[in-house]
Every structure is written in structure tokens, then in C-alpha cells.
């Protein structure tokens, strides 16, 4: 969207930015999603689950579009099918490692089903855009509450899993030998990831949600190897690119998702260049 001219006065520009309810909702929901995705994304990158995460976003797209066809809330289908697939991937994680073809076929099938469901739905145009690319500037109070509730559940679960999950992510064989229930931890984490995917889909859509889950965490892990510091840095970067993308989009006639994903990618590329000699 294009607002009044940018004044370079921080106070005036901030007041202009938050005068509209839709921008306040976007900033709150975007910030909540960024915190969840930044925290979960740290373990996604650490465990090498980037491709599986991309697949889950497409599964969520299929679930949401399928729910719309049968008259249910897209959130129900999004979270339901994503959680089911996450549980399956968690249970089979050991067997699926290195089998990119299997995961890729699930991704392709999910995208195809999602497009079919949207074609069958009478409100095709608007729902397609929202499900694929997000609708962060059209979130209601109810949407913000749903995102906040999901994020709270996800963050609490991640906090409970943190120590065994970190141990299993670094050395799963040693963790299993020490009595850590590696498979149960894997399933639990994938379910948390399903919640994060659902939250990110609400913000930037199924096709771009992976950006918030991968890029900030990958950037943070190039800057520090300390787990707690990397996780917090990942959250900070996710917040920064999300809020910066919203601010830029307020004064520019281009999609919010473009700015969020572009800033996340640029942050990673800049960090990679700066740390190339390490």
C-alpha cells in the first residue's frame, strides 16, 4: 500500500503507521509469528529439516484449501493436516533422512491437491491469494488471537523440549544411549513445527512461510555457535525482517511478503559474505 509521504520524523512516521487498526494487527501478529518461527527455525536448521519444512507449508496449504471447500475454517484444515503430516515425518525421520525424492513427492502432491481444492471453491481468487501469499494486512482481532494462542502453545512446548531436543539434534545416537526418547522428541518437535508453519502461513502464506523459518536461523548460526545465543539471535532477526517489511510496505505499492522474504534473504547473504573467511 502507499500512505502519506515518508517524513523521516520517527515520531510522525510511527504515529502514521499505527493509526490504522489493520497495521496494528499486522505488527502484532507478524511479531508473534516471527518470535515463534525464529525459535523453531533454529532447530529446523540444526536438524537439517529445511526441505521437510517447505513440504509442511505446502501440506498446510492443501489442508486449508480443502477445509474451505467443505465449509470449515481454513485454520482447522491448515493445522489439522500439517500436524498429521508432522507426526508422520517425526515418526519416520530416521528413515526419511537423505530420501529427498519421497519428501519431494509429498510436496508436489500437496501443492496439486491444494490447487484442485481452490479450483473447486467458488471464492477462488481471494482465497488463493490469502492461502498462497498471506493476508497480513487483512487480519481481524480473531486472527490475531488465533496466531497468539498457537504461538503460546508452540513456545511452551519448545521450552519443555529444549534440553532433550538440543541433545538429540547434536548427537542423536549418544542421546538415545543416555536414555533420551529420541523418536518421541522428534515427533514432539515436528508438531511444534506444524504450529509454527500454521502461524507463518497466516502472515506470509504457504509458498513463502519457509522464509521466516529458515533464513533468520541460518543467518544466526553463521554468527554464533552457542545454542542460546543463536536461538535468541534468530528470533531477533525474524522480528527485524518482519517489522521492517511491514514498515516498508506501508509506504510502497508492493506486497509485504516480498519485502519480508527479500530482507531475510539479504540478511543471510550479507552474513555469509562477512563470515566467509571463518
Secondary structure, DSSP 8 states (H G I E B T S, - for coil): ---S---S-HHHHHHHHTSSHHHHHHHHHHHHHHHHHHHHHHHHHHTT-HHHHHHHHHHHHHHHHHHHHTTS-HHHHHHHHHHHHHHHHHHTHHHHTT-HHHHHHHHHHHHHHHHHHHHHSTTHHHHHHHHHH--GGG--HHHHHHHHHHHHHHHHHHHHHHHHHHHHHH-HHHHHHTT--HHHHHHHHHHHHHHHHHHHHHHH-TTTHHHHHHHHHHHHHHH---HHHHHHHHHHHHHHHHHHHHHHHHHSSS-HHHHHHHHHHHHHHHHHHHTTT-
